[in-house]
Amino acid sequence: MTADDPAVPQALRPRVARRAQELATRDGQPSFPVQDQDPPGWTAPMRPVPDHGEETYVGHGRLEGMSTLITGADSGIGRAVAIAFAREGADVALAYLPEEQEDAEDAARWVREAGRSALLLPGDIQDEQVARSLVTRTVEEFGRLDVLVNNAAFQWGRAEPKGLAGIDSARLNRTLTTNLEALFWITQEAAPHLGEGSSVINCTSIQSYDPSVPLMDYAATKSAINNVTVNLAADLGPRGIRVNAVAPGPIWTPLNVATRRADDYVEFGGNTPLGRAGQPSEVAPAFVFLASPAEASYVSGTVLGVTGGRPVF
């Protein structure tokens, strides 16, 4: 099947064309060309540039009139979720590191082109005051908060030696604070503003089920997030607040290029049953489903895998 096949729906043709290109490069060649960036990573230099659904995602009003806050919203999965939420009718507050300003402004442009409001919130959530302020500023701007997406994360897979011996205190503190402590701070701040029909969606990972040695500390935080998700669902459920998580598999984002060795990502995604890495646009619909108070009204305390076939149980 090719992108110009009449049987392929118009909305899927860019994805089919991309898939064909990926398969063509696998005949004795890496799936992704060797490339390098410093953390946190940026979208424009990536080859191929990730697909966030800019040309393909079609909304259906599932989140009409809702106010949402997404951490790590400048690129990758966070950007794809921001675009999808906006096209579903939600206003979006985008939190990101200050050095990601260019990516964040581009993501905000897509939100505004969907006819929704975008609030830019630069800051490092390793700082507790900054993390908590994200909620305050969102509520001040939009007047409410309906959906919190804890997506921002840090990983480092370039350490030598790999594994335990390569994890120094600075790396461990950054990983734990960004991935786990900040989730607590932001969710604590958000909880009083959430009500019946609202939700929290955490971003966990296939690493929590099938961890790799170079990402030992990152994988540990993602396993912890699974546990926190279930506990938060129990804690907030009596107020009608749902709490769930999405566990992506190998997804082509700047974070991977900026924090992993080239030999880790040139065949990125080749170990999945579907035989390829996913695109951010393929993860965003899972967040939309979990955020929808109509479609996921009885879904709470669960982890939804978007992994190309790798198990999340």
KEDREN-150028 format. One record per residue: x negated, y negated, z negated of N, C-alpha, C in turn; residue number from 1. Coordinates in pm, whole numbers, m for minus. Layout:
<sites>
SITE      nu      nv      nw     cau     cav     caw      cu      cv      cw  resi
SITE       X       Y       Z       X       Y       Z       X       Y       Z   NUM
...
</sites>
This chain:
<sites>
SITE      nu      nv      nw     cau     cav     caw      cu      cv      cw  resi
SITE     m85     119       0       0       0       0     m88    m124       0     1
SITE     m58    m220      88    m135    m343      97     m46    m461      61     2
SITE    m112    m578      39     m38    m696      m4      61    m744     101     3
SITE      35    m713     229     126    m759     334     231    m654     371     4
SITE     235    m546     295     337    m444     316     474    m503     283     5
SITE     573    m493     372     707    m549     346     772    m493     220     6
SITE     729    m374     177     789    m313      59     741    m377     m71     7
SITE     634    m455     m64     579    m518    m184     652    m650    m210     8
SITE     716    m665    m328     783    m792    m358     686    m910    m351     9
SITE     735   m1024    m309     651   m1142    m293     572   m1174    m419    10
SITE     636   m1165    m534     571   m1202    m660     454   m1110    m695    11
SITE     456    m987    m642     351    m891    m675     236    m890    m576    12
SITE     249    m962    m465     147    m953    m361       9   m1000    m404    13
SITE      m3   m1111    m482    m137   m1149    m528    m202   m1041    m614    14
SITE    m122    m974    m696    m176    m869    m782    m219    m748    m700    15
SITE    m139    m710    m600    m175    m597    m515    m302    m626    m437    16
SITE    m315    m749    m388    m436    m788    m315    m557    m782    m406    17
SITE    m542    m829    m528    m654    m825    m624    m694    m680    m654    18
SITE    m594    m595    m673    m621    m454    m702    m696    m389    m585    19
SITE    m656    m419    m463    m723    m363    m346    m869    m408    m341    20
SITE    m893    m534    m378   m1029    m585    m379   m1113    m514    m484    21
SITE   m1055    m490    m601   m1126    m419    m706   m1164    m278    m662    22
SITE   m1069    m208    m600   m1096     m72    m555   m1204     m69    m448    23
SITE   m1203    m170    m361   m1301    m175    m253   m1442    m189    m307    24
SITE   m1459    m254    m420   m1593    m275    m475   m1643    m156    m553    25
SITE   m1559     m54    m568   m1598      58    m653   m1672     167    m576    26
SITE   m1690     151    m449   m1760     252    m369   m1910     233    m389    27
SITE   m1957     280    m504   m2099     269    m534   m2142     134    m584    28
SITE   m2048      43    m608   m2081     m91    m653   m2009    m121    m784    29
SITE   m2063    m214    m864   m1994    m250    m989   m1856    m308    m961    30
SITE   m1765    m290   m1057   m1632    m347   m1043   m1636    m498   m1050    31
SITE   m1724    m552   m1134   m1737    m696   m1150   m1883    m734   m1130    32
SITE   m1909    m843   m1058   m2048    m884   m1036   m2113    m927   m1166    33
SITE   m2243    m905   m1177   m2317    m947   m1295   m2312   m1099   m1304    34
SITE   m2278   m1149   m1420   m2266   m1292   m1444   m2289   m1317   m1591    35
SITE   m2318   m1439   m1626   m2353   m1467   m1764   m2300   m1604   m1805    36
SITE   m2248   m1611   m1926   m2207   m1737   m1986   m2245   m1734   m2133    37
SITE   m2258   m1853   m2191   m2273   m1863   m2335   m2134   m1869   m2398    38
SITE   m2123   m1825   m2524   m1994   m1838   m2592   m1953   m1984   m2604    39
SITE   m1824   m2016   m2600   m1711   m1922   m2603   m1670   m1870   m2466    40
SITE   m1726   m1922   m2358   m1689   m1878   m2224   m1585   m1968   m2161    41
SITE   m1593   m1984   m2028   m1503   m2072   m1956   m1447   m2001   m1833    42
SITE   m1334   m2047   m1787   m1261   m1977   m1681   m1322   m1999   m1543    43
SITE   m1348   m2123   m1507   m1387   m2156   m1369   m1509   m2080   m1317    44
SITE   m1614   m2057   m1398   m1731   m1987   m1344   m1712   m1838   m1323    45
SITE   m1604   m1780   m1372   m1588   m1635   m1365   m1563   m1588   m1222    46
SITE   m1618   m1472   m1191   m1598   m1410   m1060   m1560   m1264   m1079    47
SITE   m1438   m1225   m1045   m1330   m1311    m997   m1269   m1393   m1110    48
SITE   m1206   m1504   m1074   m1137   m1585   m1174   m1016   m1505   m1224    49
SITE    m997   m1499   m1354    m883   m1422   m1408    m749   m1476   m1358    50
SITE    m654   m1385   m1352    m516   m1420   m1314    m435   m1438   m1441    51
SITE    m386   m1560   m1465    m305   m1589   m1582    m156   m1599   m1548    52
SITE    m120   m1560   m1427      19   m1568   m1385      55   m1702   m1324    53
SITE     m45   m1784   m1294     m17   m1917   m1239      72   m1911   m1116    54
SITE      48   m1813   m1030     123   m1805    m905     230   m1696    m906    55
SITE     237   m1620   m1016     324   m1502   m1012     430   m1496   m1121    56
SITE     405   m1555   m1236     501   m1536   m1346     628   m1616   m1320    57
SITE     741   m1546   m1332     873   m1609   m1314     950   m1597   m1445    58
SITE     991   m1711   m1499    1064   m1712   m1625    1213   m1690   m1607    59
SITE    1279   m1650   m1715    1423   m1624   m1713    1494   m1683   m1835    60
SITE    1435   m1789   m1892    1501   m1858   m2003    1505   m1783   m2134    61
SITE    1416   m1687   m2152    1420   m1605   m2273    1386   m1684   m2400    62
SITE    1309   m1792   m2387    1264   m1869   m2504    1311   m2014   m2495    63
SITE    1423   m2035   m2433    1473   m2171   m2406    1483   m2252   m2535    64
SITE    1419   m2371   m2534    1429   m2465   m2644    1345   m2431   m2765    65
SITE    1262   m2329   m2757    1183   m2288   m2873    1051   m2364   m2879    66
SITE     995   m2371   m2999     866   m2434   m3023     765   m2326   m3058    67
SITE     651   m2324   m2991     554   m2217   m3009     414   m2272   m3033    68
SITE     335   m2199   m3109     195   m2232   m3135     111   m2110   m3100    69
SITE      10   m2131   m3016     m77   m2022   m2971    m221   m2060   m2999    70
SITE    m293   m1978   m3075    m435   m2003   m3095    m515   m1935   m2983    71
SITE    m629   m1995   m2949    m707   m1943   m2837    m631   m1954   m2706    72
SITE    m561   m2067   m2689    m468   m2080   m2575    m532   m2140   m2451    73
SITE    m658   m2171   m2456    m721   m2238   m2342    m749   m2144   m2226    74
SITE    m776   m2018   m2252    m818   m1926   m2146    m770   m1785   m2179    75
SITE    m794   m1694   m2086    m766   m1554   m2110    m621   m1525   m2145    76
SITE    m602   m1436   m2240    m468   m1395   m2280    m388   m1513   m2333    77
SITE    m451   m1598   m2413    m380   m1712   m2468    m324   m1804   m2362    78
SITE    m403   m1830   m2258    m354   m1916   m2149    m237   m1849   m2077    79
SITE    m248   m1721   m2050    m141   m1650   m1981     m12   m1653   m2063    80
SITE     m25   m1639   m2195      93   m1645   m2282     153   m1785   m2280    81
SITE      67   m1888   m2283     116   m2026   m2280     196   m2053   m2153    82
SITE     145   m2007   m2039     215   m2027   m1912     349   m1953   m1913    83
SITE     346   m1828   m1959     469   m1749   m1961     572   m1809   m2056    84
SITE     529   m1850   m2175     622   m1910   m2271     686   m2036   m2213    85
SITE     604   m2120   m2148     657   m2243   m2091     760   m2213   m1983    86
SITE     732   m2114   m1899     826   m2080   m1792     951   m2010   m1845    87
SITE     943   m1963   m1969    1061   m1907   m2035    1138   m2014   m2111    88
SITE    1089   m2139   m2107    1164   m2249   m2167    1113   m2303   m2298    89
SITE     992   m2262   m2341     939   m2304   m2471     839   m2418   m2457    90
SITE     838   m2507   m2557     728   m2602   m2572     611   m2527   m2635    91
SITE     488   m2570   m2600     370   m2493   m2642     265   m2584   m2703    92
SITE     222   m2551   m2825     104   m2613   m2886     m13   m2519   m2861    93
SITE    m119   m2575   m2801    m235   m2495   m2761    m353   m2528   m2852    94
SITE    m397   m2430   m2932    m512   m2448   m3020    m635   m2384   m2955    95
SITE    m752   m2449   m2972    m872   m2405   m2902    m993   m2475   m2961    96
SITE   m1113   m2425   m2931   m1236   m2489   m2974   m1258   m2618   m2894    97
SITE   m1316   m2721   m2954   m1337   m2847   m2882   m1416   m2832   m2753    98
SITE   m1512   m2739   m2749   m1592   m2721   m2629   m1513   m2656   m2515    99
SITE   m1392   m2613   m2543   m1306   m2553   m2441   m1204   m2654   m2386   100
SITE   m1231   m2781   m2402   m1135   m2886   m2367   m1092   m2878   m2220   101
SITE   m1186   m2857   m2131   m1151   m2853   m1988   m1053   m2741   m1957   102
SITE   m1080   m2622   m2010    m988   m2510   m1990    m852   m2541   m2053   103
SITE    m854   m2600   m2173    m729   m2629   m2243    m644   m2728   m2165   104
SITE    m706   m2829   m2108    m631   m2928   m2031    m569   m2864   m1907   105
SITE    m640   m2770   m1847    m584   m2702   m1730    m466   m2614   m1772   106
SITE    m479   m2545   m1884    m368   m2464   m1934    m247   m2551   m1964   107
SITE    m272   m2667   m2027    m162   m2758   m2060     m94   m2811   m1935   108
SITE    m172   m2829   m1830    m114   m2877   m1703      m9   m2779   m1652   109
SITE     m38   m2649   m1662      59   m2549   m1616     184   m2549   m1703   110
SITE     165   m2572   m1834     281   m2580   m1923     370   m2697   m1883   111
SITE     309   m2812   m1857     387   m2931   m1821     450   m2916   m1684   112
SITE     384   m2849   m1592     443   m2828   m1460     566   m2739   m1469   113
SITE     576   m2661   m1577     696   m2578   m1599     808   m2660   m1662   114
SITE     782   m2789   m1686     884   m2876   m1741     891   m2876   m1892   115
SITE     787   m2824   m1958     786   m2818   m2104     675   m2907   m2161   116
SITE     684   m2935   m2290     584   m3018   m2357     465   m2932   m2398   117
SITE     346   m2991   m2384     222   m2925   m2426     151   m3013   m2527   118
SITE     110   m2955   m2638      37   m3027   m2742    m102   m2967   m2751   119
SITE    m205   m3049   m2731    m344   m3003   m2736    m397   m3018   m2877   120
SITE    m452   m2907   m2932    m498   m2904   m3070    m641   m2850   m3077   121
SITE    m741   m2932   m3045    m880   m2887   m3055    m923   m2873   m3201   122
SITE   m1005   m2774   m3228   m1057   m2756   m3364   m1103   m2613   m3385   123
SITE   m1193   m2595   m3480   m1248   m2463   m3511   m1173   m2405   m3631   124
SITE   m1102   m2296   m3610   m1020   m2238   m3717   m1103   m2166   m3823   125
SITE   m1235   m2166   m3811   m1318   m2121   m3922   m1308   m2217   m4040   126
SITE   m1264   m2340   m4012   m1241   m2441   m4114   m1096   m2428   m4162   127
SITE   m1077   m2396   m4288    m942   m2372   m4339    m850   m2491   m4319   128
SITE    m902   m2611   m4342    m819   m2730   m4326    m773   m2746   m4182   129
SITE    m864   m2722   m4088    m830   m2729   m3946    m724   m2624   m3913   130
SITE    m745   m2502   m3960    m651   m2393   m3929    m511   m2426   m3977   131
SITE    m501   m2472   m4101    m369   m2503   m4156    m304   m2623   m4087   132
SITE    m387   m2717   m4043    m333   m2838   m3980    m265   m2810   m3846   133
SITE    m298   m2698   m3784    m237   m2665   m3654     m85   m2656   m3667   134
SITE     m39   m2595   m3774     105   m2581   m3796     167   m2716   m3824   135
SITE     104   m2794   m3913     157   m2925   m3948     173   m3013   m3825   136
SITE      71   m3015   m3740      75   m3101   m3622     178   m3052   m3521   137
SITE     196   m2920   m3510     297   m2866   m3419     437   m2906   m3463   138
SITE     464   m2892   m3592     597   m2927   m3645     621   m3077   m3634   139
SITE     518   m3157   m3657     533   m3302   m3642     568   m3339   m3498   140
SITE     506   m3271   m3402     528   m3303   m3261     660   m3248   m3209   141
SITE     691   m3124   m3241     807   m3056   m3183     927   m3050   m3276   142
SITE     907   m3081   m3404    1017   m3082   m3499    1054   m2948   m3557   143
SITE     985   m2843   m3515    1017   m2708   m3561     907   m2613   m3515   144
SITE     911   m2490   m3566     823   m2385   m3517     902   m2255   m3514   145
SITE     904   m2192   m3399     981   m2068   m3381     893   m1945   m3358   146
SITE     779   m1964   m3292     692   m1850   m3261     547   m1889   m3287   147
SITE     479   m1810   m3367     335   m1824   m3390     264   m1707   m3326   148
SITE     165   m1737   m3241      83   m1633   m3180     m60   m1649   m3231   149
SITE    m104   m1554   m3313    m241   m1551   m3364    m327   m1473   m3265   150
SITE    m383   m1545   m3169    m456   m1481   m3060    m606   m1504   m3066   151
SITE    m652   m1616   m3121    m794   m1650   m3118    m878   m1543   m3188   152
SITE    m994   m1515   m3130   m1082   m1413   m3189   m1225   m1436   m3143   153
SITE   m1317   m1379   m3220   m1459   m1381   m3183   m1512   m1240   m3188   154
SITE   m1600   m1209   m3093   m1674   m1083   m3094   m1816   m1110   m3045   155
SITE   m1908   m1020   m3078   m2044   m1034   m3028   m2100    m895   m3001   156
SITE   m2122    m867   m2872   m2168    m735   m2833   m2307    m733   m2773   157
SITE   m2384    m841   m2795   m2517    m848   m2735   m2630    m823   m2836   158
SITE   m2595    m792   m2958   m2697    m778   m3062   m2789    m660   m3033   159
SITE   m2912    m674   m3076   m3011    m566   m3066   m3077    m552   m3204   160
SITE   m3073    m437   m3268   m3014    m314   m3217   m2861    m317   m3224   161
SITE   m2799    m229   m3146   m2655    m219   m3150   m2611    m156   m3282   162
SITE   m2491    m189   m3324   m2436    m125   m3442   m2466    m199   m3570   163
SITE   m2463    m125   m3681   m2472    m183   m3814   m2595    m270   m3832   164
SITE   m2709    m224   m3786   m2834    m297   m3807   m2837    m431   m3734   165
SITE   m2752    m448   m3634   m2751    m572   m3557   m2652    m675   m3608   166
SITE   m2583    m646   m3717   m2482    m738   m3770   m2543    m818   m3885   167
SITE   m2578    m944   m3858   m2630   m1028   m3966   m2515   m1101   m4035   168
SITE   m2545   m1172   m4141   m2441   m1236   m4221   m2366   m1343   m4144   169
SITE   m2438   m1420   m4062   m2374   m1527   m3986   m2270   m1470   m3889   170
SITE   m2309   m1364   m3818   m2214   m1300   m3725   m2096   m1242   m3800   171
SITE   m2122   m1172   m3911   m2014   m1109   m3986   m1917   m1213   m4040   172
SITE   m1971   m1322   m4094   m1883   m1426   m4147   m1799   m1489   m4038   173
SITE   m1859   m1515   m3921   m1784   m1576   m3812   m1673   m1484   m3765   174
SITE   m1703   m1357   m3751   m1603   m1262   m3702   m1488   m1247   m3801   175
SITE   m1521   m1229   m3928   m1418   m1211   m4029   m1333   m1337   m4046   176
SITE   m1397   m1452   m4046   m1323   m1576   m4068   m1233   m1609   m3950   177
SITE   m1287   m1601   m3829   m1209   m1635   m3710   m1094   m1538   m3688   178
SITE   m1123   m1410   m3702   m1025   m1309   m3664    m923   m1278   m3774   179
SITE    m965   m1291   m3900    m880   m1242   m4008    m840   m1351   m4108   180
SITE    m939   m1420   m4165    m904   m1523   m4263    m816   m1630   m4203   181
SITE    m851   m1677   m4084    m772   m1783   m4020    m630   m1737   m3993   182
SITE    m613   m1611   m3962    m478   m1557   m3940    m394   m1574   m4068   183
SITE    m454   m1545   m4182    m383   m1563   m4308    m350   m1710   m4331   184
SITE    m448   m1798   m4313    m426   m1941   m4338    m313   m1996   m4251   185
SITE    m321   m1966   m4121    m223   m2022   m4028     m84   m1965   m4054   186
SITE     m77   m1834   m4080      53   m1772   m4104     113   m1819   m4236   187
SITE      29   m1837   m4338      79   m1893   m4465     140   m2030   m4443   188
SITE      75   m2111   m4363     123   m2247   m4337     251   m2244   m4253   189
SITE     259   m2147   m4163     373   m2139   m4071     498   m2083   m4137   190
SITE     481   m1990   m4231     596   m1915   m4286     709   m2004   m4338   191
SITE     681   m2112   m4409     793   m2194   m4457     874   m2261   m4346   192
SITE     815   m2272   m4228     885   m2338   m4117     961   m2239   m4029   193
SITE     935   m2111   m4048    1000   m2009   m3966    1133   m1970   m4028   194
SITE    1228   m1931   m3943    1359   m1892   m3993    1417   m1776   m3915   195
SITE    1543   m1752   m3934    1614   m1643   m3867    1590   m1648   m3717   196
SITE    1542   m1536   m3660    1519   m1527   m3517    1381   m1567   m3473   197
SITE    1301   m1621   m3563    1164   m1660   m3527    1070   m1541   m3545   198
SITE     944   m1558   m3501     854   m1444   m3508     708   m1485   m3513   199
SITE     628   m1392   m3561     482   m1402   m3558     432   m1287   m3472   200
SITE     341   m1317   m3382     283   m1213   m3296     132   m1221   m3310   201
SITE      71   m1115   m3359     m74   m1109   m3374    m136   m1035   m3256   202
SITE    m258   m1069   m3225    m330   m1000   m3117    m433    m907   m3179   203
SITE    m409    m778   m3165    m504    m679   m3213    m583    m627   m3093   204
SITE    m615    m500   m3083    m700    m454   m2973    m703    m302   m2966   205
SITE    m736    m250   m2849    m764    m107   m2835    m881     m69   m2925   206
SITE    m965    m168   m2959   m1080    m141   m3045   m1039     m93   m3183   207
SITE    m918    m125   m3225    m873     m78   m3356    m838      70   m3354   208
SITE    m820     128   m3237    m787     270   m3224    m903     351   m3168   209
SITE    m984     289   m3084   m1096     357   m3020   m1217     263   m3024   210
SITE   m1276     246   m3144   m1381     144   m3161   m1512     182   m3094   211
SITE   m1584      79   m3053   m1716      98   m2995   m1821      43   m3091   212
SITE   m1935     108   m3099   m2039      72   m3195   m2085     m73   m3182   213
SITE   m2108    m127   m3060   m2156    m265   m3053   m2058    m368   m3108   214
SITE   m1929    m333   m3117   m1827    m426   m3166   m1769    m379   m3300   215
SITE   m1853    m319   m3382   m1809    m258   m3507   m1733    m357   m3596   216
SITE   m1785    m477   m3613   m1721    m574   m3701   m1591    m627   m3641   217
SITE   m1591    m652   m3511   m1471    m695   m3441   m1361    m590   m3452   218
SITE   m1397    m464   m3428   m1300    m355   m3435   m1240    m344   m3575   219
SITE   m1322    m367   m3678   m1273    m360   m3815   m1167    m467   m3840   220
SITE   m1189    m587   m3787   m1089    m694   m3807    m960    m660   m3735   221
SITE    m969    m597   m3620    m848    m564   m3546    m768    m454   m3616   222
SITE    m837    m359   m3678    m766    m259   m3758    m697    m325   m3876   223
SITE    m765    m421   m3937    m705    m494   m4049    m580    m569   m4004   224
SITE    m585    m627   m3884    m469    m701   m3833    m349    m609   m3813   225
SITE    m374    m486   m3771    m263    m390   m3762    m195    m374   m3898   226
SITE    m276    m359   m4002    m225    m341   m4136    m150    m465   m4184   227
SITE    m210    m582   m4160    m147    m708   m4200     m13    m726   m4129   228
SITE      m8    m688   m4004     116    m703   m3926     231    m627   m3991   229
SITE     206    m503   m4031     309    m422   m4095     351    m484   m4228   230
SITE     252    m529   m4306     283    m590   m4435     359    m721   m4420   231
SITE     322    m802   m4324     394    m927   m4301     537    m901   m4256   232
SITE     555    m797   m4176     691    m762   m4132     778    m728   m4253   233
SITE     720    m657   m4349     795    m622   m4470     820    m744   m4557   234
SITE     721    m833   m4564     730    m951   m4649     829   m1054   m4595   235
SITE     826   m1077   m4465     906   m1184   m4404    1038   m1135   m4346   236
SITE    1050   m1005   m4331    1171    m950   m4272    1301    m991   m4339   237
SITE    1307    m995   m4472    1432   m1035   m4538    1480   m1175   m4500   238
SITE    1391   m1257   m4446    1430   m1390   m4401    1466   m1392   m4253   239
SITE    1469   m1274   m4190    1504   m1267   m4049    1387   m1300   m3957   240
SITE    1265   m1297   m4010    1145   m1327   m3932    1080   m1195   m3891   241
SITE    1060   m1177   m3764     997   m1055   m3713     846   m1077   m3699   242
SITE     768    m972   m3727     622    m979   m3713     575    m855   m3638   243
SITE     507    m878   m3527     458    m769   m3442     318    m800   m3393   244
SITE     261    m707   m3321     128    m728   m3263     122    m669   m3123   245
SITE      33    m725   m3043       2    m670   m2911    m142    m621   m2916   246
SITE    m165    m501   m2866    m299    m444   m2861    m344    m434   m2715   247
SITE    m416    m533   m2666    m465    m524   m2528    m580    m423   m2517   248
SITE    m592    m366   m2400    m709    m287   m2366    m813    m377   m2304   249
SITE    m892    m327   m2210    m994    m410   m2145    m928    m511   m2051   250
SITE    m934    m638   m2087    m871    m745   m2010    m979    m842   m1965   251
SITE    m975    m883   m1839   m1079    m966   m1779   m1063   m1111   m1825   252
SITE   m1141   m1151   m1924   m1134   m1284   m1981   m1275   m1339   m2002   253
SITE   m1289   m1472   m2019   m1422   m1531   m2044   m1489   m1476   m2168   254
SITE   m1412   m1438   m2269   m1471   m1386   m2392   m1562   m1267   m2364   255
SITE   m1521   m1181   m2272   m1601   m1062   m2245   m1731   m1095   m2173   256
SITE   m1726   m1185   m2078   m1848   m1223   m2006   m1944   m1296   m2100   257
SITE   m1890   m1376   m2191   m1974   m1460   m2276   m2030   m1387   m2397   258
SITE   m1977   m1270   m2430   m2019   m1205   m2554   m2064   m1061   m2538   259
SITE   m2060   m1009   m2415   m2101    m870   m2394   m2217    m864   m2296   260
SITE   m2290    m755   m2300   m2399    m733   m2204   m2340    m701   m2067   261
SITE   m2416    m734   m1964   m2368    m708   m1828   m2337    m560   m1807   262
SITE   m2417    m472   m1868   m2391    m330   m1847   m2267    m281   m1920   263
SITE   m2207    m368   m2003   m2082    m334   m2070   m1960    m372   m1987   264
SITE   m1975    m470   m1897   m1855    m517   m1827   m1857    m499   m1676   265
SITE   m1970    m460   m1617   m1966    m442   m1471   m1872    m328   m1432   266
SITE   m1858    m230   m1520   m1760    m122   m1496   m1642    m136   m1593   267
SITE   m1616    m258   m1635   m1516    m288   m1736   m1379    m233   m1695   268
SITE   m1319    m153   m1781   m1187     m96   m1754   m1189      36   m1681   269
SITE   m1307      81   m1637   m1314     205   m1562   m1279     328   m1644   270
SITE   m1281     313   m1777   m1251     428   m1863   m1103     440   m1899   271
SITE   m1017     360   m1835    m873     371   m1861    m810     468   m1762   272
SITE    m697     531   m1798    m628     616   m1703    m591     546   m1573   273
SITE    m562     416   m1579    m532     342   m1456    m658     303   m1380   274
SITE    m774     323   m1440    m899     309   m1369    m947     167   m1344   275
SITE    m897      70   m1419    m936     m69   m1394    m912    m154   m1516   276
SITE    m971    m271   m1518    m940    m369   m1621    m806    m435   m1589   277
SITE    m742    m485   m1693    m618    m559   m1675    m646    m708   m1662   278
SITE    m547    m779   m1614    m554    m924   m1604    m471    m985   m1717   279
SITE    m507   m1106   m1762    m426   m1171   m1867    m277   m1177   m1832   280
SITE    m247   m1195   m1704    m107   m1203   m1662     m31   m1074   m1688   281
SITE    m104    m963   m1702     m38    m835   m1728     m12    m811   m1876   282
SITE     m69    m896   m1962     m49    m885   m2106      61    m979   m2153   283
SITE      70   m1095   m2090     163   m1199   m2136     307   m1151   m2150   284
SITE     361   m1069   m2059     501   m1027   m2076     528    m952   m2206   285
SITE     428    m885   m2261     447    m817   m2389     474    m919   m2500   286
SITE     404   m1032   m2496     426   m1138   m2594     564   m1201   m2574   287
SITE     604   m1219   m2450     736   m1275   m2423     845   m1185   m2480   288
SITE     834   m1056   m2455     933    m961   m2508     942    m971   m2659   289
SITE     827    m968   m2727     828    m970   m2873     875   m1103   m2929   290
SITE     855   m1212   m2854     900   m1344   m2899    1048   m1365   m2879   291
SITE    1108   m1292   m2787    1248   m1314   m2752    1341   m1269   m2864   292
SITE    1419   m1361   m2921    1510   m1323   m3030    1626   m1238   m2982   293
SITE    1648   m1235   m2852    1757   m1152   m2798    1707   m1013   m2762   294
SITE    1596   m1007   m2691    1550    m878   m2639    1477    m795   m2743   295
SITE    1415    m860   m2842    1339    m784   m2943    1395    m810   m3083   296
SITE    1526    m828   m3093    1589    m865   m3219    1571    m762   m3330   297
SITE    1548    m634   m3293    1532    m528   m3394    1392    m467   m3388   298
SITE    1299    m541   m3331    1161    m494   m3320    1075    m574   m3417   299
SITE    1023    m507   m3518     935    m572   m3614     844    m467   m3677   300
SITE     722    m509   m3709     626    m418   m3770     567    m318   m3673   301
SITE     565    m352   m3545     514    m258   m3446     396    m318   m3371   302
SITE     318    m231   m3309     206    m271   m3224     235    m221   m3083   303
SITE     239    m313   m2990     269    m281   m2851     138    m278   m2771   304
SITE     104    m162   m2718     m21    m148   m2644      m6    m187   m2498   305
SITE    m104    m263   m2449    m114    m297   m2307    m257    m263   m2267   306
SITE    m278    m133   m2242    m413     m79   m2242    m454      m3   m2116   307
SITE    m369      m4   m2016    m402      75   m1897    m393     224   m1919   308
SITE    m325     265   m2026    m305     408   m2051    m380     463   m2170   309
SITE    m468     385   m2232    m539     433   m2351    m444     428   m2471   310
SITE    m445     531   m2557    m344     540   m2662    m365     442   m2777   311
SITE    m254     397   m2834    m258     309   m2951    m179     374   m3065   312
SITE    m207     500   m3090    m145     573   m3201    m238     685   m3244   313
</sites>
